[in-house]
Amino acid sequence: MQQSSLPKLSSAIERTPGSAIRAIYAEASTIPGCIRLEAGQPNFPTPAHVCAAAERAIEEGWHGYTAMQGLPSLRERLAGKLARVNGIQTDTDRVIVGNGGAGVVGAAIFCICDQGDEVLVPDPHWPNYRTMVALAHGQEVFYDCPAELGYQPDLNRLESLITPRTRVLVVNSPNNPTGAVYGPEVLRAMADIAARHGLWIVSDECYDQIVLEGTAVAPTMAGHADPERTLNVFTFSKSYAMTGWRVGYGTGPQRLIQAMAKAVEATTSCVSTVGQKAAEAALDGPQECIGEMVSAYRRRRDLVADLLRESELLRAVPAGAFYAMIDIAPSGMDSRSFCMRLLREAKVAVAPGGGFGAGGEGAVRVSLASSDEDLVEGVGRLAELVATAR
């Protein structure tokens, strides 16, 4: 019998590039003594009371499935947190728990987009947005957030990109990878654009409590945008150093939340029950851990900014999240080549800016979720390589 050719994979997923961060991460893992500044992984442990709650949940028999939207007891607590911390008034029917913030954003895009629909994505951007849009058989369209504007959106350019096929505006503040925080006036302008053109807004606010300037909590899209067209997304990963627990959540119009529950059922059935009980403990327990981590990130931000000013490599001072973009354009190298050379010659792992879109080229991203010592040594070696290549 003649063997047929191998079956095809989705063309949408095949044309989507793999994560440049993960490529660096994998190679760095093979280099002993490497300084790791590439991943958004807090170098703090999950708070002890959260871990203890997970152990109790196992002992008490929390082993089964939960409702697709999440445990009612957790969603009740989340509605309280959103009101208390973010100023968002909602109820449990308008809250959904997902597999990390990524799971919530992805479920929303899957439920909103039809084939060929366009999704406006910031540039630079978190690379997973592109994959989510591809899985939804949509088309990403990038709106500029240039360094010369402090990585804030170019609002005039943004509106000019909208076509009859545009369906979603993705907003990410505090921003990964740039650390930019959008003020109320910017959020209001973006909300007005979405309203004029009948767009959904997916507002990724997963770094909401990691703010390095001004208020303790980042401004939210809620209060500026029509609540019937807006999904606000948050996570436990960053604020509570719970990246591996995979618990995120969102609030939005009930019809979207109900649709997203179908996507959760089809992809993960539900979020880990033990993880949800741990998340309840994170909300119920002491909150000082958040402030302690943010204080460390702020100190590290200032330390790195001073080093970069001395080397004339500072693009913008991040106001939130725990990342900084470093200018490597004087080296004359593209960001991926620079990162590989830095990794192999200086044993320092950073993320190539080009992996975050065209707007990130000529820069690399460092994570401030690393020790002070590693940041000083790693950024110092990076500056040396720029000087050498220059």
ABEGO torsion letter per residue (X at the ends): XBBBBBBBBBAAAAABBBBAAAAAAAAAAABBGBBBAABBBBABBBBAAAAAAAAAAAAAGBABBBBAAEBAAAAAAAAAAAAAAAGBBBBAAABBBBBEAAAAAAAAAAAABBBGBBBBBBOBBBAAAAAAAAAAGBBBBBBBBBAAAGGBBBAAAAAAABBAABABBBBBOBBOAAGBBBBAAAAAAAAAAAAAAGBBBBBBAAAAABBABEBABBBBABGABBAAABBBBBBAAAAAGAAAAGBBBBBBBAAAAAAAAAAAAAAAGBBBAAAAAAAAAAAABBAAAAAAAAAAAAAAAAAAAAAAAAAGABABBBABEBBBBBBAAAAGBBAAAAAAAAAAAAGBBBBBAAAAEAAABGBBBBBAABBAAAAAAAAAAAAAAAAAAX
